[in-house]
Amino acid sequence: MIDIHTHILPGIDDGARDMNESLQMARLAAQDGTTHIFATPHHRFYQTYLRQEISDRVNALQREINKAKIALTILPGNEVRVEADVFTDWDDGVAGPLGKSRYVLAEANFDRYDLATEALFFEFFERGYIPVMAHPERNAPIQNDLSLLEPYLQRGGLTQITGHSLTGYHGQRAKQVAEEMLRAGMVHIIASDAHHASRRQPVLAEARAIAAKIVGEAQATAMVMSTPLAIVNDQLITAEIA
């Protein structure tokens, strides 16, 4: 499996506290069947790093993972907060895509999704990128009205729901909306949004199994394998892949 959303880099944001915890998370992910993980620290509100600095830290973590003989590949990215000045940050190099791909893991404010937010998501397309909306099932306006996503999806935007929403960790409402989105064909990728080794762990197998009961084995497996693999390889994701 391939996990496009984690906070596995040590000491950067509200994720792994130190290298030891990063290695614990890496071990858990590998044991669960994950082969590739994108390290996607929040691009703001915590420490701010340039894209190259994130890549350097990913390389340092990969060296330690290799020393520990953990079969896991780490790739650089960001969880990009979509707010009015996001493209100032982008142009300053403190927010970037997933690896060297055209895909951007983009997060709306949990309490806001309006026409201005939608326009910012659409600007990624104008810049030659494809946004992957992080955990829309946890966004309050979207929870109340899934039709808010329709223009975004029609434009070609992708969605990533969090595995822990399906397992109930984020509460009944997030679980319910995640399931509704699956039934409505509004989900492309399941990721862990892992933060720690003890809670919000980097695991996907249980969520994949839950999704399979809703959309079938083939589609649920694609959400954790072939679709995120297309991001790793910077291939165009089509409806058939999702």
Number of C-alpha atoms within 10 A of each C-alpha: 24 27 28 32 28 27 30 35 29 20 16 20 20 16 23 23 18 13 17 13 20 24 22 19 26 30 20 17 28 19 14 15 15 23 18 22 28 24 28 28 28 24 25 17 9 12 11 17 18 16 21 13 13 24 18 13 18 22 16 13 22 19 13 16 21 12 9 12 10 19 16 20 19 23 21 25 30 28 27 26 20 19 15 11 10 17 16 11 17 16 10 12 14 21 27 28 23 24 23 14 18 21 27 25 25 25 21 22 14 14 11 14 18 12 10 12 15 16 12 18 24 19 14 18 16 10 9 10 17 25 25 24 25 27 27 26 29 23 19 16 16 19 19 12 10 16 11 16 18 12 12 18 14 9 11 17 21 25 24 26 31 27 31 25 24 25 17 14 14 16 13 13 16 25 22 16 23 26 22 17 19 19 13 11 12 20 25 26 29 32 28 28 27 26 24 20 22 10 10 19 22 31 25 23 18 14 21 24 15 17 24 17 10 14 16 13 14 9 23 24 21 20 26 26 21 18 24 27 19 17 20 21 12 15 14 14 19 12 10 8 15 22
